[in-house]
Amino acid sequence: MKALSNSCKLYTLLSAVCYTYIGYFMERKDFVVLLLLFGVLFFSLVKIIQEQKENINYLLGLGLCFRILFAFTLPNLSQDFYRFIWDGRILLEGFNPYTNLPNDLIVNPNFNIAQAQELIKSMGSLSASHFSNYPPINQLFFVIAGIFGTQSIVTATIVLRCIIIAADFGTAIFGARLLQSMGFEKYKIYWYILNPLVLIELTGNLHFEGVMLFFFILGIYLLHQNKWKTAAVAIALSIATKLLPLILLPLFFQKLGWKKSFVFYPIVISINVLLFLPFLSTAMAENYSNTIALWFVNFEFNASFYYIIREIGFYYKGYNIIHSTGKVIPILIIIFILLQSFFGKNKTTPDLLKSILLVLSIYFFVSTTIHPWYVINLVLVSVFTKYKFPILWSFTVVLSYFAYSGQLFKENLMLIAIEYLVVFWFMFRELELKPLAFYKKLQSKLSNSFSIKA
C-alpha cells in the first residue's frame, strides 16, 4: 500500500474544508466562491487519484468521509428535496402526488401534514403548481423518508441521504467489478465516486440520479455476466427511479438478439406497469405526460444547440420558438436512437456503453434544459470508456450556477458559451474529429472510388 504523501494529505484536507463550507455555509447566490471551490476540488481530485489509484481502500474511505460531511445539513444549492418530502408525506396520508397539486392540497380543509406551509413555500411556486413527475421507486424512497421523518425535515433529509450514499457505494462495488471484467483498472470508478459534482449534487443536494445509476450499472454488469433476465429487473428499477434509461432500451437489442429481446423487454415493461399500477388513472396518465412534456416545450436552462436555434427563431420569427422545437427535438432524438440501435455497434458491452454515452451526449446537447446533475449520467458511463469529456463537463457546468447569483434568475449566455465550447473542444480532440483531415480522407475515398469505376 502506497503511503500518503504530504501533498496528498493537503489535497484531502483542502477537499474536506471545501465540502464542509459548501454544505454548511454556501448560498446559491455566491457564484464566485462556488466556482473557486469547484476549481480546488477538481484539482485535488486529479492529484488524489493520480497518487492513490493503487490504494482502492483509501479512495473508498475518502468517498465515505466526504459524504458524511454533508450528513446533518440541508441542501443549499437546490430546493427539490422539499418536494421529495412533500410527496412522501402526502402518500402516507393517502393522496396521489400525480393527481393532487400542492397548491390545491394546501387549501383543502381535510389535508393535514406536518410543516405543510414550510414545505410548500420552500419548494417554490413552480413545483407547487405542477403535479409530481417522480416515478414509483423514487416515491417509495420519499415514503421511507416520510415514515422516519414524519415531523422533521432534517430527519427526512438524513434518510434520503443515506439511501443515496448506499446507492453510490453499490455503484462503486459493481462498477469496479464491471471495469475489471472489461479489462480496465478498478480505480477508474472513483472518477465518479469522488467527483465533486457527484458529491455535491447527489449527497449534498439529494438528487436521485445516483440511485437510478446504481440500478442501471447493476443491470449492465449482470448483462455482461449473461444474467440478462436479472439485468432486465435492474434496468426496470432504474427506469422506475428516473425515466432517462427508457430512451436507452433500444440500444440493448443487438447485444440481446431476437430471442432474448422477446423476454427482456416484456420484463422491463411489465415491472414498470406493475409499479405504476397503484397510481394509475386517466387523470394520472394525462397529468404525468403533460408534466414530462414541460421539460421540452416550457422550460429552458443551460442549453447549448437549442439556444442557438432559439436565437435564429427570434431573428426570423420575432418570438421564442420553444413550442415548435420542443416537439421536433424528441422526434429527432428517437430517430437517432433507432439508427444507432440497428446500425451502430452495440453487440459487446464496451460498444454498448460507448453507444449509451453517444446517445446521452447528443440528447443533452440538443435538450432545452440541462441542470448540472444531469451531467452525472455521462460521468458514470464515461468511466467505462476511454472518453473523459464528461468529467471536464462536470466541472464547466458549474458556470450555469451564475443564473442564481442575482436577485432575479438570469443566465449569462457568455458563460454558457464558455462551458460548452471548452467541452466541445476537448470532445473533438478525444474523438479525433478534425474537419480538414476528415475532408481530405473523404476526398481520397471518393477519388479512389471513381478511379476504380473508370
Secondary structure in CASP SS format (residue, H / E / C, confidence):
PFRMAT SS
TARGET T0000
AUTHOR 0000-0000-0000
METHOD secondary structure of the structure
MODEL  1
M C 1.00
K C 1.00
A C 1.00
L C 1.00
S C 1.00
N H 1.00
S H 1.00
C H 1.00
K H 1.00
L H 1.00
Y H 1.00
T H 1.00
L H 1.00
L H 1.00
S H 1.00
A H 1.00
V H 1.00
C H 1.00
Y H 1.00
T H 1.00
Y H 1.00
I H 1.00
G H 1.00
Y H 1.00
F C 1.00
M C 1.00
E C 1.00
R C 1.00
K C 1.00
D C 1.00
F H 1.00
V H 1.00
V H 1.00
L H 1.00
L H 1.00
L H 1.00
L H 1.00
F H 1.00
G H 1.00
V H 1.00
L H 1.00
F H 1.00
F H 1.00
S H 1.00
L H 1.00
V H 1.00
K H 1.00
I H 1.00
I H 1.00
Q H 1.00
E H 1.00
Q H 1.00
K C 1.00
E C 1.00
N C 1.00
I H 1.00
N H 1.00
Y H 1.00
L H 1.00
L H 1.00
G H 1.00
L H 1.00
G H 1.00
L H 1.00
C H 1.00
F H 1.00
R H 1.00
I H 1.00
L C 1.00
F C 1.00
A C 1.00
F C 1.00
T C 1.00
L C 1.00
P C 1.00
N C 1.00
L C 1.00
S C 1.00
Q C 1.00
D H 1.00
F H 1.00
Y H 1.00
R H 1.00
F H 1.00
I H 1.00
W H 1.00
D H 1.00
G H 1.00
R H 1.00
I H 1.00
L H 1.00
L H 1.00
E C 1.00
G C 1.00
F C 1.00
N C 1.00
P C 1.00
Y C 1.00
T C 1.00
N C 1.00
L C 1.00
P H 1.00
N H 1.00
D H 1.00
L H 1.00
I C 1.00
V C 1.00
N C 1.00
P C 1.00
N C 1.00
F C 1.00
N C 1.00
I C 1.00
A C 1.00
Q C 1.00
A H 1.00
Q H 1.00
E H 1.00
L H 1.00
I H 1.00
K H 1.00
S H 1.00
M H 1.00
G C 1.00
S H 1.00
L H 1.00
S H 1.00
A H 1.00
S C 1.00
H C 1.00
F C 1.00
S C 1.00
N C 1.00
Y C 1.00
P C 1.00
P H 1.00
I H 1.00
N H 1.00
Q H 1.00
L H 1.00
F H 1.00
F H 1.00
V H 1.00
I H 1.00
A H 1.00
G H 1.00
I H 1.00
F H 1.00
G C 1.00
T C 1.00
Q C 1.00
S C 1.00
I H 1.00
V H 1.00
T H 1.00
A H 1.00
T H 1.00
I H 1.00
V H 1.00
L H 1.00
R H 1.00
C H 1.00
I H 1.00
I H 1.00
I H 1.00
A H 1.00
A H 1.00
D H 1.00
F H 1.00
G H 1.00
T H 1.00
A H 1.00
I H 1.00
F H 1.00
G H 1.00
A H 1.00
R H 1.00
L H 1.00
L H 1.00
Q H 1.00
S H 1.00
M C 1.00
G C 1.00
F C 1.00
E C 1.00
K H 1.00
Y H 1.00
K H 1.00
I H 1.00
Y H 1.00
W H 1.00
Y H 1.00
I H 1.00
L C 1.00
N C 1.00
P H 1.00
L H 1.00
V H 1.00
L H 1.00
I H 1.00
E H 1.00
L H 1.00
T H 1.00
G H 1.00
N C 1.00
L C 1.00
H C 1.00
F C 1.00
E H 1.00
G H 1.00
V H 1.00
M H 1.00
L H 1.00
F H 1.00
F H 1.00
F H 1.00
I H 1.00
L H 1.00
G H 1.00
I H 1.00
Y H 1.00
L H 1.00
L H 1.00
H H 1.00
Q C 1.00
N C 1.00
K C 1.00
W H 1.00
K H 1.00
T H 1.00
A H 1.00
A H 1.00
V H 1.00
A H 1.00
I H 1.00
A H 1.00
L H 1.00
S H 1.00
I H 1.00
A C 1.00
T C 1.00
K C 1.00
L C 1.00
L H 1.00
P H 1.00
L H 1.00
I H 1.00
L H 1.00
L H 1.00
P H 1.00
L H 1.00
F H 1.00
F H 1.00
Q H 1.00
K H 1.00
L H 1.00
G H 1.00
W H 1.00
K H 1.00
K H 1.00
S H 1.00
F H 1.00
V H 1.00
F H 1.00
Y H 1.00
P H 1.00
I H 1.00
V H 1.00
I H 1.00
S H 1.00
I H 1.00
N H 1.00
V H 1.00
L H 1.00
L H 1.00
F H 1.00
L H 1.00
P H 1.00
F H 1.00
L C 1.00
S C 1.00
T H 1.00
A H 1.00
M H 1.00
A H 1.00
E H 1.00
N H 1.00
Y H 1.00
S H 1.00
N H 1.00
T H 1.00
I H 1.00
A H 1.00
L H 1.00
W H 1.00
F H 1.00
V H 1.00
N C 1.00
F C 1.00
E C 1.00
F E 1.00
N C 1.00
A C 1.00
S C 1.00
F H 1.00
Y H 1.00
Y H 1.00
I H 1.00
I H 1.00
R H 1.00
E H 1.00
I H 1.00
G H 1.00
F H 1.00
Y H 1.00
Y H 1.00
K H 1.00
G C 1.00
Y C 1.00
N C 1.00
I C 1.00
I H 1.00
H H 1.00
S H 1.00
T H 1.00
G H 1.00
K H 1.00
V H 1.00
I H 1.00
P H 1.00
I H 1.00
L H 1.00
I H 1.00
I H 1.00
I H 1.00
F H 1.00
I H 1.00
L H 1.00
L H 1.00
Q H 1.00
S H 1.00
F H 1.00
F H 1.00
G C 1.00
K C 1.00
N C 1.00
K C 1.00
T C 1.00
T H 1.00
P H 1.00
D H 1.00
L H 1.00
L H 1.00
K H 1.00
S H 1.00
I H 1.00
L H 1.00
L H 1.00
V H 1.00
L H 1.00
S H 1.00
I H 1.00
Y H 1.00
F H 1.00
F H 1.00
V H 1.00
S C 1.00
T C 1.00
T E 1.00
I C 1.00
H C 1.00
P H 1.00
W H 1.00
Y H 1.00
V H 1.00
I H 1.00
N H 1.00
L H 1.00
V H 1.00
L H 1.00
V H 1.00
S H 1.00
V C 1.00
F C 1.00
T C 1.00
K C 1.00
Y C 1.00
K C 1.00
F H 1.00
P H 1.00
I H 1.00
L H 1.00
W H 1.00
S H 1.00
F H 1.00
T H 1.00
V H 1.00
V H 1.00
L H 1.00
S H 1.00
Y H 1.00
F H 1.00
A H 1.00
Y H 1.00
S C 1.00
G C 1.00
Q C 1.00
L C 1.00
F C 1.00
K C 1.00
E C 1.00
N C 1.00
L H 1.00
M H 1.00
L H 1.00
I H 1.00
A H 1.00
I H 1.00
E H 1.00
Y H 1.00
L H 1.00
V H 1.00
V H 1.00
F H 1.00
W H 1.00
F H 1.00
M H 1.00
F H 1.00
R H 1.00
E H 1.00
L H 1.00
E C 1.00
L C 1.00
K C 1.00
P H 1.00
L H 1.00
A H 1.00
F H 1.00
Y H 1.00
K H 1.00
K H 1.00
L H 1.00
Q H 1.00
S H 1.00
K H 1.00
L H 1.00
S H 1.00
N H 1.00
S H 1.00
F H 1.00
S H 1.00
I H 1.00
K H 1.00
A C 1.00
END
